[in-house]
Amino acid sequence: CVSIQLIVRCNMIVEVSIAKEKAKGMPKGSVDALREELMKRLSEKYSDLQVVVKLASNDGLYVIRSQDKDADREFVSTVLQETWESAEDWFN
């Protein structure tokens, strides 16, 4: 008899929702560029991370599968704000 153990790794997920109305004024490709820039910046602190940026009816930020949800959400929120404000530096 062979026993198989399945290990599911629970990585942290950051989900950013951008209001569709706001997205209309954004340059083409900016949603993907934002996701990549957030992934780059957040990966410095979180090694096992998934970042999702999507269009929605309202802006939103969700941090899922976090060890310390409040502290992680605050950190991610700060990084998101800094990234958004510096878009002219990293968006080509």
N, C-alpha and C positions, 0 to 999 in steps of 0.2 A: 504494500500500500504506500503510495506517495502522497505526501502532504505539500500543498502549494500555498504559500502565504502571499497575499496581495497587499501591497503597501500603496496607499494613495497619498500623494504628497499634497498638502494644502497650501498652495502659494497665495500670497496676498493679492487681491484684485483691487485696482483703482479704476473706478468708472466715472468718467467726466461726461456730463450731458451739456450740450450747447443748444440754446434755444434756436429753433429754426429761423426765427425772425432776425436774430443776431448773425446767424451763419450766412444769411443772404448777402451781407456786406463784406464777408471775408473772401480773400483771394482763393482761387481754385487750388486745391492741394493743401490748404492750411490745416484741415482737420487731421490728415495723416501726418503732416509735419509736426503738429502739436503733440500727437501721440508719441512720435519718435523722440521729440525733445524731452517730454516728460519721462519717458522710459529711461533715457540717458541720465537725466538728473536724479531721478528717484532710485535708480539702480546703484548709485553710490552708497546708499544707506540700506536698501532692501535687495538682497541678492536673488531672491525667488519671488518675482513680481510679474504680474500681467497688468497692462494698462489698456483700457478701452476708452475711446473718445467717440461719442455718437451724437447725432442730432436728435432733439426731443422737443416737446412743447415748452419746456422750461429748463433753465440752467440748473445743474445739480452736481454734487460731488458725493460719491459713495466709496467707502473703504470697507472691503469685505475680507473676512478671514484674517483679521489683524490680531496680533497678540495684545496690543494696548490700543484699542479702537479710538479713544479720545485723543491720545497723544499723537498717534499716527495720522488721524484725520487732520489735526491742527498742523502738523508738519507738511502733509501733502497739500493742504490748502495754501500754506505759505509758498511752497514751491510752485504751485499752479499760478498764483498771483504774480510771482516774480517772472515766471516764464511768459505769461500773457503780456506783462508790461514790457518785456524785452524782445518782443517778437521781431522787431526790425533788425535785431542783432543775429538771430539764428534762422529766420525764415528767408529762403532765397526764392 
